[in-house]
Amino acid sequence: MEFAVKSLATEQSAEQRAIQVKDAAFAREYQQSLVHQVVVAHLAGARQGSVQQKSRSDARGGGRKPWRQKRLGRARAGTIRSPIWRGGGVTFAARPRDYSQKVNRKMYRGAMRSILSELHRSERLTIVDDLALQAPKTCALVSLLASLDVTRPLIVHHDPGANLILAARNLPHVAVFEAREINPVALLSHESVLMTEPALRLIEEMLS
């Protein structure tokens, strides 16, 4: 299949050329169930799972029985650190846990191929020959994105420099990713994807 690459050699340039890419990476059907499973696994893996609470055995004190068992007219109690007491432990105390889910490499690559193919079919994927800024100016990046007619993009660069990262970090709906670091959540959370040609070739090699 063919991709149209826009040239940014000059500011007023509107030249386009076609390049060939492999159908195995960018011409797949959209598999919603697979994409959903991979996205859920990715989000689950990002959870810290470090929450911890104290149970009645972890709370300090409470070793002595507060009063005798019978003939006082009170409810029996064995410890002042019971969960029903003020200052007691938690009934079902949370413990550190691992939320990660196993997703094999074949499933992950299949989901990435499915997402990129759908982005291309819906005309949300724009390819440029290169994307470099002479200075870390946000206004320069905004004007560049406006000339390409992309909104709230995920910029995928083969080697993002400091100028591009600094220019994009003040834009709330723009993110810059290195080609090897893209993930399904990042691709799906932006309205469009702006990708350089070397980044496209690198992703094509990884998914082939």
C-alpha atoms as an extended CHARMM CRD file, in Angstrom:
* protein
*
       208  EXT
         1         1  MET       CA              0.0000000000        0.0000000000        0.0000000000  PROA      1               0.0000000000
         2         2  GLU       CA              0.9970000000        3.6490000000       -0.3940000000  PROA      2               0.0000000000
         3         3  PHE       CA              1.4190000000        6.4920000000        2.0620000000  PROA      3               0.0000000000
         4         4  ALA       CA              1.5110000000       10.1530000000        1.0670000000  PROA      4               0.0000000000
         5         5  VAL       CA              4.4740000000       11.9890000000        2.5880000000  PROA      5               0.0000000000
         6         6  LYS       CA              4.2720000000       15.7640000000        2.9380000000  PROA      6               0.0000000000
         7         7  SER       CA              7.4530000000       17.7160000000        2.4670000000  PROA      7               0.0000000000
         8         8  LEU       CA              8.4020000000       20.4340000000        4.9580000000  PROA      8               0.0000000000
         9         9  ALA       CA             11.5510000000       21.5440000000        3.1510000000  PROA      9               0.0000000000
        10        10  THR       CA             10.1950000000       25.0940000000        2.8170000000  PROA      10              0.0000000000
        11        11  GLU       CA              7.5750000000       26.9350000000        4.7940000000  PROA      11              0.0000000000
        12        12  GLN       CA              5.1840000000       27.2490000000        1.8510000000  PROA      12              0.0000000000
        13        13  SER       CA              5.8600000000       23.8030000000        0.4200000000  PROA      13              0.0000000000
        14        14  ALA       CA              2.8540000000       21.6270000000       -0.3400000000  PROA      14              0.0000000000
        15        15  GLU       CA              4.6880000000       18.8970000000       -2.2100000000  PROA      15              0.0000000000
        16        16  GLN       CA              3.7230000000       15.2950000000       -1.6210000000  PROA      16              0.0000000000
        17        17  ARG       CA              5.2370000000       12.0280000000       -2.7000000000  PROA      17              0.0000000000
        18        18  ALA       CA              4.1130000000        8.4430000000       -2.3280000000  PROA      18              0.0000000000
        19        19  ILE       CA              6.0380000000        5.7300000000       -0.5170000000  PROA      19              0.0000000000
        20        20  GLN       CA              5.3690000000        2.0270000000       -0.2940000000  PROA      20              0.0000000000
        21        21  VAL       CA              4.7470000000        0.3630000000        3.0700000000  PROA      21              0.0000000000
        22        22  LYS       CA              4.0250000000       -3.2280000000        3.9600000000  PROA      22              0.0000000000
        23        23  ASP       CA              0.4190000000       -4.3470000000        4.0870000000  PROA      23              0.0000000000
        24        24  ALA       CA              1.2650000000       -6.5910000000        7.0410000000  PROA      24              0.0000000000
        25        25  ALA       CA              1.7550000000       -3.5370000000        9.2570000000  PROA      25              0.0000000000
        26        26  PHE       CA             -0.7040000000       -0.9500000000        7.9460000000  PROA      26              0.0000000000
        27        27  ALA       CA             -3.4950000000       -2.8200000000        6.1290000000  PROA      27              0.0000000000
        28        28  ARG       CA             -5.0920000000       -4.9160000000        8.8450000000  PROA      28              0.0000000000
        29        29  GLU       CA             -8.7170000000       -5.1240000000        9.9050000000  PROA      29              0.0000000000
        30        30  TYR       CA             -9.6780000000       -3.4030000000       13.1370000000  PROA      30              0.0000000000
        31        31  GLN       CA             -9.9940000000       -5.9880000000       15.9040000000  PROA      31              0.0000000000
        32        32  GLN       CA            -11.8680000000       -4.2210000000       18.6640000000  PROA      32              0.0000000000
        33        33  SER       CA            -11.7340000000       -7.0230000000       21.2200000000  PROA      33              0.0000000000
        34        34  LEU       CA             -7.9650000000       -7.4280000000       20.8300000000  PROA      34              0.0000000000
        35        35  VAL       CA             -7.3430000000       -3.6900000000       21.0620000000  PROA      35              0.0000000000
        36        36  HSD       CA             -9.5340000000       -3.4740000000       24.1650000000  PROA      36              0.0000000000
        37        37  GLN       CA             -7.6610000000       -6.3050000000       25.8680000000  PROA      37              0.0000000000
        38        38  VAL       CA             -4.2580000000       -4.7760000000       25.1370000000  PROA      38              0.0000000000
        39        39  VAL       CA             -5.3560000000       -1.2900000000       26.2430000000  PROA      39              0.0000000000
        40        40  VAL       CA             -6.7670000000       -2.6260000000       29.5220000000  PROA      40              0.0000000000
        41        41  ALA       CA             -3.5550000000       -4.5540000000       30.1500000000  PROA      41              0.0000000000
        42        42  HSD       CA             -1.4470000000       -1.4650000000       29.4360000000  PROA      42              0.0000000000
        43        43  LEU       CA             -3.4750000000        0.6970000000       31.8260000000  PROA      43              0.0000000000
        44        44  ALA       CA             -3.4140000000       -2.0160000000       34.4890000000  PROA      44              0.0000000000
        45        45  GLY       CA              0.3570000000       -2.2580000000       34.2370000000  PROA      45              0.0000000000
        46        46  ALA       CA              0.6320000000        1.4660000000       34.9280000000  PROA      46              0.0000000000
        47        47  ARG       CA             -1.0640000000        1.1360000000       38.3260000000  PROA      47              0.0000000000
        48        48  GLN       CA              1.2990000000        1.3740000000       41.2810000000  PROA      48              0.0000000000
        49        49  GLY       CA             -0.4840000000       -1.1060000000       43.5230000000  PROA      49              0.0000000000
        50        50  SER       CA              1.3910000000        0.2470000000       46.5460000000  PROA      50              0.0000000000
        51        51  VAL       CA             -1.6230000000        1.0300000000       48.7550000000  PROA      51              0.0000000000
        52        52  GLN       CA             -1.4100000000       -0.5150000000       52.2140000000  PROA      52              0.0000000000
        53        53  GLN       CA             -3.6450000000       -0.3270000000       55.2840000000  PROA      53              0.0000000000
        54        54  LYS       CA             -3.3030000000       -1.7240000000       58.7700000000  PROA      54              0.0000000000
        55        55  SER       CA             -5.4320000000       -4.6280000000       59.9050000000  PROA      55              0.0000000000
        56        56  ARG       CA             -6.2040000000       -5.3020000000       63.5730000000  PROA      56              0.0000000000
        57        57  SER       CA             -2.9970000000       -7.2860000000       63.8920000000  PROA      57              0.0000000000
        58        58  ASP       CA             -0.9080000000       -4.4630000000       62.3980000000  PROA      58              0.0000000000
        59        59  ALA       CA             -2.3210000000       -1.6510000000       64.5530000000  PROA      59              0.0000000000
        60        60  ARG       CA             -0.1380000000       -0.8820000000       67.5350000000  PROA      60              0.0000000000
        61        61  GLY       CA             -1.4810000000       -1.7590000000       70.9910000000  PROA      61              0.0000000000
        62        62  GLY       CA             -4.5150000000       -3.7730000000       71.9290000000  PROA      62              0.0000000000
        63        63  GLY       CA             -2.6100000000       -6.6640000000       73.4320000000  PROA      63              0.0000000000
        64        64  ARG       CA             -4.5780000000       -6.6410000000       76.6890000000  PROA      64              0.0000000000
        65        65  LYS       CA             -8.2560000000       -7.5100000000       76.9200000000  PROA      65              0.0000000000
        66        66  PRO       CA             -9.9780000000       -4.1920000000       77.7750000000  PROA      66              0.0000000000
        67        67  TRP       CA            -12.3210000000       -5.7370000000       80.3800000000  PROA      67              0.0000000000
        68        68  ARG       CA            -13.3280000000       -9.1050000000       81.6440000000  PROA      68              0.0000000000
        69        69  GLN       CA            -15.6200000000      -11.3110000000       79.6230000000  PROA      69              0.0000000000
        70        70  LYS       CA            -18.7040000000      -11.5480000000       81.8920000000  PROA      70              0.0000000000
        71        71  ARG       CA            -20.8710000000       -9.7990000000       84.5260000000  PROA      71              0.0000000000
        72        72  LEU       CA            -20.2230000000       -6.1990000000       83.4300000000  PROA      72              0.0000000000
        73        73  GLY       CA            -23.2250000000       -5.6770000000       81.1640000000  PROA      73              0.0000000000
        74        74  ARG       CA            -21.0030000000       -4.6990000000       78.2540000000  PROA      74              0.0000000000
        75        75  ALA       CA            -20.4370000000       -6.3680000000       74.9340000000  PROA      75              0.0000000000
        76        76  ARG       CA            -17.4890000000       -8.6930000000       75.0350000000  PROA      76              0.0000000000
        77        77  ALA       CA            -14.2750000000       -7.2870000000       73.5910000000  PROA      77              0.0000000000
        78        78  GLY       CA            -10.8710000000       -8.8080000000       73.0990000000  PROA      78              0.0000000000
        79        79  THR       CA             -8.8380000000       -5.8470000000       71.8770000000  PROA      79              0.0000000000
        80        80  ILE       CA             -9.1300000000       -2.0870000000       71.5530000000  PROA      80              0.0000000000
        81        81  ARG       CA             -7.7950000000       -2.3940000000       68.0000000000  PROA      81              0.0000000000
        82        82  SER       CA            -10.8870000000       -4.1730000000       66.7260000000  PROA      82              0.0000000000
        83        83  PRO       CA            -12.1570000000       -2.7590000000       63.3910000000  PROA      83              0.0000000000
        84        84  ILE       CA            -15.3710000000       -1.5760000000       65.0650000000  PROA      84              0.0000000000
        85        85  TRP       CA            -13.4420000000        0.5450000000       67.5330000000  PROA      85              0.0000000000
        86        86  ARG       CA            -12.2080000000        4.0610000000       66.9010000000  PROA      86              0.0000000000
        87        87  GLY       CA             -8.4890000000        3.8020000000       66.2120000000  PROA      87              0.0000000000
        88        88  GLY       CA             -8.7680000000        0.1390000000       65.3310000000  PROA      88              0.0000000000
        89        89  GLY       CA             -7.5470000000       -1.6560000000       62.2520000000  PROA      89              0.0000000000
        90        90  VAL       CA             -9.2980000000       -1.9180000000       58.8950000000  PROA      90              0.0000000000
        91        91  THR       CA            -11.5860000000       -4.8970000000       58.3530000000  PROA      91              0.0000000000
        92        92  PHE       CA            -10.3580000000       -5.8360000000       54.8960000000  PROA      92              0.0000000000
        93        93  ALA       CA             -7.0300000000       -4.0480000000       54.8300000000  PROA      93              0.0000000000
        94        94  ALA       CA             -5.5800000000       -3.2970000000       51.4060000000  PROA      94              0.0000000000
        95        95  ARG       CA             -2.2250000000       -4.8780000000       50.6410000000  PROA      95              0.0000000000
        96        96  PRO       CA              0.3800000000       -4.1180000000       47.9570000000  PROA      96              0.0000000000
        97        97  ARG       CA             -0.4200000000       -6.0540000000       44.8020000000  PROA      97              0.0000000000
        98        98  ASP       CA              0.6030000000       -6.3380000000       41.1940000000  PROA      98              0.0000000000
        99        99  TYR       CA             -2.1270000000       -5.3390000000       38.7280000000  PROA      99              0.0000000000
       100       100  SER       CA             -0.1780000000       -6.2320000000       35.5880000000  PROA      100             0.0000000000
       101       101  GLN       CA             -1.7580000000       -8.5600000000       33.0510000000  PROA      101             0.0000000000
       102       102  LYS       CA              0.0920000000      -10.8590000000       30.7010000000  PROA      102             0.0000000000
       103       103  VAL       CA             -0.0940000000       -9.9610000000       27.0230000000  PROA      103             0.0000000000
       104       104  ASN       CA              2.1300000000      -11.9060000000       24.6900000000  PROA      104             0.0000000000
       105       105  ARG       CA              4.1620000000      -10.2460000000       21.9660000000  PROA      105             0.0000000000
       106       106  LYS       CA              1.9950000000      -11.4850000000       19.1140000000  PROA      106             0.0000000000
       107       107  MET       CA             -1.1610000000      -10.0010000000       20.6380000000  PROA      107             0.0000000000
       108       108  TYR       CA              0.5350000000       -6.6640000000       21.3280000000  PROA      108             0.0000000000
       109       109  ARG       CA              1.8810000000       -6.3510000000       17.8030000000  PROA      109             0.0000000000
       110       110  GLY       CA             -1.4930000000       -7.3490000000       16.3710000000  PROA      110             0.0000000000
       111       111  ALA       CA             -3.2140000000       -4.5950000000       18.3530000000  PROA      111             0.0000000000
       112       112  MET       CA             -0.6540000000       -2.0190000000       17.2100000000  PROA      112             0.0000000000
       113       113  ARG       CA             -1.1030000000       -3.0580000000       13.5680000000  PROA      113             0.0000000000
       114       114  SER       CA             -4.8760000000       -2.8280000000       13.9770000000  PROA      114             0.0000000000
       115       115  ILE       CA             -4.7360000000        0.6650000000       15.4950000000  PROA      115             0.0000000000
       116       116  LEU       CA             -2.3080000000        2.0590000000       12.9050000000  PROA      116             0.0000000000
       117       117  SER       CA             -4.3430000000        0.5940000000       10.0570000000  PROA      117             0.0000000000
       118       118  GLU       CA             -7.5220000000        2.1740000000       11.4150000000  PROA      118             0.0000000000
       119       119  LEU       CA             -5.7760000000        5.5340000000       11.8240000000  PROA      119             0.0000000000
       120       120  HSD       CA             -4.7260000000        5.3940000000        8.1880000000  PROA      120             0.0000000000
       121       121  ARG       CA             -8.1990000000        4.4190000000        6.9630000000  PROA      121             0.0000000000
       122       122  SER       CA             -9.8260000000        7.2430000000        8.9260000000  PROA      122             0.0000000000
       123       123  GLU       CA             -7.2530000000        9.7560000000        7.5690000000  PROA      123             0.0000000000
       124       124  ARG       CA             -5.9690000000       10.5580000000       11.0540000000  PROA      124             0.0000000000
       125       125  LEU       CA             -2.3760000000        9.5940000000       10.2600000000  PROA      125             0.0000000000
       126       126  THR       CA             -0.1630000000       12.2480000000        8.6360000000  PROA      126             0.0000000000
       127       127  ILE       CA              3.3640000000       11.4970000000        7.4180000000  PROA      127             0.0000000000
       128       128  VAL       CA              6.0120000000       14.1830000000        6.9320000000  PROA      128             0.0000000000
       129       129  ASP       CA              9.5380000000       13.8490000000        5.6550000000  PROA      129             0.0000000000
       130       130  ASP       CA             11.0410000000       15.4420000000        8.7560000000  PROA      130             0.0000000000
       131       131  LEU       CA              9.9930000000       17.5890000000       11.6910000000  PROA      131             0.0000000000
       132       132  ALA       CA             12.6350000000       19.8460000000       13.1800000000  PROA      132             0.0000000000
       133       133  LEU       CA             12.3830000000       23.2230000000       14.8690000000  PROA      133             0.0000000000
       134       134  GLN       CA             15.1410000000       25.7920000000       14.7650000000  PROA      134             0.0000000000
       135       135  ALA       CA             14.2530000000       27.0690000000       18.2490000000  PROA      135             0.0000000000
       136       136  PRO       CA             12.1400000000       25.8180000000       21.1630000000  PROA      136             0.0000000000
       137       137  LYS       CA              9.2130000000       28.0860000000       20.3120000000  PROA      137             0.0000000000
       138       138  THR       CA              5.6510000000       26.9680000000       20.9710000000  PROA      138             0.0000000000
       139       139  CYS       CA              4.2660000000       29.4650000000       18.4610000000  PROA      139             0.0000000000
       140       140  ALA       CA              6.4150000000       27.9420000000       15.7160000000  PROA      140             0.0000000000
       141       141  LEU       CA              5.0340000000       24.4880000000       16.4440000000  PROA      141             0.0000000000
       142       142  VAL       CA              1.4520000000       25.7780000000       16.5530000000  PROA      142             0.0000000000
       143       143  SER       CA              1.8140000000       27.4120000000       13.1430000000  PROA      143             0.0000000000
       144       144  LEU       CA              3.4030000000       24.2510000000       11.7560000000  PROA      144             0.0000000000
       145       145  LEU       CA              0.5420000000       22.0800000000       13.0010000000  PROA      145             0.0000000000
       146       146  ALA       CA             -1.9740000000       24.5500000000       11.5880000000  PROA      146             0.0000000000
       147       147  SER       CA             -0.3140000000       24.3960000000        8.1640000000  PROA      147             0.0000000000
       148       148  LEU       CA             -0.5640000000       20.5980000000        8.2360000000  PROA      148             0.0000000000
       149       149  ASP       CA             -4.2020000000       20.7730000000        9.3820000000  PROA      149             0.0000000000
       150       150  VAL       CA             -3.7550000000       18.4260000000       12.3350000000  PROA      150             0.0000000000
       151       151  THR       CA             -5.5100000000       18.9160000000       15.6610000000  PROA      151             0.0000000000
       152       152  ARG       CA             -4.4510000000       17.6040000000       19.0570000000  PROA      152             0.0000000000
       153       153  PRO       CA             -1.7970000000       15.3480000000       17.5370000000  PROA      153             0.0000000000
       154       154  LEU       CA              0.4940000000       12.7060000000       18.8690000000  PROA      154             0.0000000000
       155       155  ILE       CA              3.8670000000       13.5270000000       17.3220000000  PROA      155             0.0000000000
       156       156  VAL       CA              5.8990000000       10.3800000000       16.6540000000  PROA      156             0.0000000000
       157       157  HSD       CA              9.5040000000       11.2240000000       15.8440000000  PROA      157             0.0000000000
       158       158  HSD       CA             12.4550000000        8.9660000000       15.1410000000  PROA      158             0.0000000000
       159       159  ASP       CA             14.7600000000       11.2500000000       17.1390000000  PROA      159             0.0000000000
       160       160  PRO       CA             12.9100000000       14.0950000000       18.8870000000  PROA      160             0.0000000000
       161       161  GLY       CA             15.2700000000       16.8850000000       19.7620000000  PROA      161             0.0000000000
       162       162  ALA       CA             15.1160000000       19.2120000000       22.7260000000  PROA      162             0.0000000000
       163       163  ASN       CA             13.5730000000       22.0080000000       20.6390000000  PROA      163             0.0000000000
       164       164  LEU       CA             10.5670000000       19.9030000000       19.6750000000  PROA      164             0.0000000000
       165       165  ILE       CA             10.0400000000       18.5510000000       23.1860000000  PROA      165             0.0000000000
       166       166  LEU       CA             10.2640000000       22.0040000000       24.7770000000  PROA      166             0.0000000000
       167       167  ALA       CA              7.9690000000       23.5520000000       22.1650000000  PROA      167             0.0000000000
       168       168  ALA       CA              5.2770000000       20.9000000000       22.6480000000  PROA      168             0.0000000000
       169       169  ARG       CA              5.2390000000       20.5090000000       26.4150000000  PROA      169             0.0000000000
       170       170  ASN       CA              3.2090000000       23.7030000000       26.9330000000  PROA      170             0.0000000000
       171       171  LEU       CA              0.4260000000       22.5230000000       24.5980000000  PROA      171             0.0000000000
       172       172  PRO       CA             -2.1510000000       20.5760000000       26.6320000000  PROA      172             0.0000000000
       173       173  HSD       CA             -3.3190000000       18.2410000000       23.8570000000  PROA      173             0.0000000000
       174       174  VAL       CA             -0.0120000000       17.6210000000       22.0740000000  PROA      174             0.0000000000
       175       175  ALA       CA              2.4320000000       14.8690000000       23.0200000000  PROA      175             0.0000000000
       176       176  VAL       CA              5.8220000000       13.8950000000       21.5860000000  PROA      176             0.0000000000
       177       177  PHE       CA              6.8990000000       10.2460000000       21.5360000000  PROA      177             0.0000000000
       178       178  GLU       CA              9.9870000000        8.5350000000       20.2340000000  PROA      178             0.0000000000
       179       179  ALA       CA              9.0750000000        5.8750000000       17.6740000000  PROA      179             0.0000000000
       180       180  ARG       CA             10.1940000000        2.9870000000       19.8840000000  PROA      180             0.0000000000
       181       181  GLU       CA              8.1070000000        4.2450000000       22.8270000000  PROA      181             0.0000000000
       182       182  ILE       CA              4.6320000000        4.4630000000       21.3000000000  PROA      182             0.0000000000
       183       183  ASN       CA              1.8670000000        2.4230000000       22.8700000000  PROA      183             0.0000000000
       184       184  PRO       CA             -1.8180000000        1.6970000000       22.1200000000  PROA      184             0.0000000000
       185       185  VAL       CA             -3.1260000000        4.1210000000       24.7470000000  PROA      185             0.0000000000
       186       186  ALA       CA             -1.1310000000        7.0400000000       23.3470000000  PROA      186             0.0000000000
       187       187  LEU       CA             -2.2730000000        6.3110000000       19.7870000000  PROA      187             0.0000000000
       188       188  LEU       CA             -5.9430000000        6.1330000000       20.7690000000  PROA      188             0.0000000000
       189       189  SER       CA             -5.9830000000        9.1370000000       23.1000000000  PROA      189             0.0000000000
       190       190  HSD       CA             -5.2270000000       11.7330000000       20.4030000000  PROA      190             0.0000000000
       191       191  GLU       CA             -7.3660000000       12.9590000000       17.5650000000  PROA      191             0.0000000000
       192       192  SER       CA             -4.5610000000       12.6140000000       15.0230000000  PROA      192             0.0000000000
       193       193  VAL       CA             -1.0490000000       11.2240000000       14.6910000000  PROA      193             0.0000000000
       194       194  LEU       CA              1.7980000000       13.1320000000       13.0490000000  PROA      194             0.0000000000
       195       195  MET       CA              4.6930000000       10.8750000000       12.1630000000  PROA      195             0.0000000000
       196       196  THR       CA              8.0120000000       11.3690000000       10.4250000000  PROA      196             0.0000000000
       197       197  GLU       CA              9.0380000000        9.0790000000        7.5810000000  PROA      197             0.0000000000
       198       198  PRO       CA             12.0280000000        7.5490000000        9.4510000000  PROA      198             0.0000000000
       199       199  ALA       CA              9.7190000000        6.8490000000       12.3970000000  PROA      199             0.0000000000
       200       200  LEU       CA              7.2550000000        5.1800000000       10.0380000000  PROA      200             0.0000000000
       201       201  ARG       CA             10.0010000000        2.9330000000        8.6730000000  PROA      201             0.0000000000
       202       202  LEU       CA             11.1480000000        2.0650000000       12.1730000000  PROA      202             0.0000000000
       203       203  ILE       CA              7.6210000000        1.1290000000       13.2670000000  PROA      203             0.0000000000
       204       204  GLU       CA              7.1380000000       -0.8490000000       10.0630000000  PROA      204             0.0000000000
       205       205  GLU       CA             10.2720000000       -2.8360000000       10.8520000000  PROA      205             0.0000000000
       206       206  MET       CA              9.1440000000       -3.4940000000       14.4320000000  PROA      206             0.0000000000
       207       207  LEU       CA              5.6680000000       -4.6950000000       13.3990000000  PROA      207             0.0000000000
       208       208  SER       CA              6.6450000000       -6.7510000000       10.3550000000  PROA      208             0.0000000000
